[in-house]
Amino acid sequence: MNNAIITGATKGMGRAIATAFAKQGINLAVCSRNENDLAAFKRELQEVNPAVKVVTVVADGSKKDELLNFAAVAEEQLGAISIIVNNLGMFEPVSMLDESEAAFDKQLNTNLMPAYHLYRFFGKKMIAKREGHIFTICSVAALDPIPSAGAYSVTKFALLGLSKVMRAEMQPHNVKVTAVIPGSTLTSSWEGTSIDKNKFVLPEDIASAIVNIYNMSTGANVDEIIIRPSTGQV
């Protein structure tokens, strides 16, 4: 069995991706700040596929020490990690001129730095084994900045740049790197909306794309995939 580590996995896209991987028979390490959510999700995943091993760690992925502890526990309990899903993220709709002093650092530490730290933790181990796949959940804000969400756009631009650098470094070593670039996706950030759900990309669409990319032949890699609502951005 292969082993995957997913940040921010109890809600939205992360939850859908973890569920899809469990159906594939892939062992999982997931983290969240909420212990009760983690325990409930672990039970759910084991009902989906009793054969998979699920490791849960209470961690705030925006804090380096907690994130690296999560990575170490995942490796200790599952063995070598062959799949990384950098899903952790946050969105604050505010212009950079109006945001608080701490807002940029907060989004930087949530949207960008966890992917960097996990790459540094697992990258050379993947190189040594000459296998692995890193998925980074970016955003269309990395292609077309959102003026009303400046810091978010900057961090997503940086995340897409990080994905490109990781791919360049990993290509000679048979390790794949894919940037997943979703448009408006129906996650908890849209909670309470009256907009028809058919106007959105669904988390399950992102999960389906990732599983299909992962299952491609050894010689194939999807560098980037953009998934937008069929009727345009919400």
Secondary structure, DSSP 4 states (H G I P E B T S, - for coil): --EEEESS-SSHHHHHHHHHHHHTT-EEEEEES-HHHHHHHHHHHHHH-TTS-EEEEE--TTSHHHHHHHHHHHHHHH-S--EEEE---------TTTS-TTHHHHHHHHHTHHHHHHHHHHHHHHHHHT--EEEEE--GGGTS--GGGHHHHHHHHHHHHHHHHHHHHHGGGT-EEEEEEE-SB-SGGGTT--S-GGGSB-HHHHHHHHHHHHTS-TT---SEEEE--TT---
